Amino acid sequence: MDIKEQIHKIVEEVSKNPDLKEQFEKEPVKVIEKVTGVDLPDDVVMKIIDGVKAKLTVDNVSKVADALKGMFK
């Protein structure tokens, strides 16, 4: 299983579905297993959770930075 691919897949799903994003914040393991359709080992799930959280944080920071740039044009 390619962890990076799974992270990308989950980030896409969570980003376009606010309900899924809210559920991910409360129960990330359930969301990962729901999106992947696989019951994964705990160590793999934790890596995916960390990757998804990091990617979502980077995406949010990028959006804020873009908004700030737009204010100063």
N, C-alpha and C positions, 0 to 999 in steps of 0.2 A: 504494500500500500504506500502510495506517495503522499506523505504528510502535507507537503506544500500544496499539492493539488486539492487535497481535502480542505485545507484552510481556505484556499481560494474559493472553492465551491460553497463553503459555509458562509464566508463573508458576503458573497453575492446574494445568497438567500436571505441572510439576516439584514443586509442593507436595504433590500427592496420590500421587506415585510416587517412593519413596525411591531406587530404582535409577536412575531418570532424573535425580534430583537429584544423585546421586553422579557420574553420567556428565557432567552439566552442569558440575560442578566441574572435571572433567578435560578434557573436550572440548566446550566450549560451542557452538562452531560446528556440530558434528555434531548436537547436540541441537536447536538452532534449526532447522536444515535438515530434521531428521526431523519435528519438530512442525509446522512450517509447510508442509512438502512442496515447498519452493521453494529453489533455489540462488540465494541473494541476493548482491548486490554487497558487497564487504568493508566499505565505509563504513556500509551499512545494518546489517550483521551486528554491527558494533562498537557501534552505537547501541543495538541490541536487547540485546546482552550487558550493556552498562552499565546499561540500564533494568531488566533482570531481576535483576541482582545488587543494585541499589539497592532494588528492591521486596522482594526476599527478606530483605535486611538490615533494612529497616523493619519487616517482618512479624515477624521474630525478636525485634527490640527491643521491639515492642509486646507480644508474648507474655510476655517476661521481665518487663516492667513490670506487666502484668496479674497475673502470678504473685506479684510482690512486693506489689502492693496487697492481694492475698488473704491474705498472711501477716500483715498489720497490721490486719486487721479483727477 
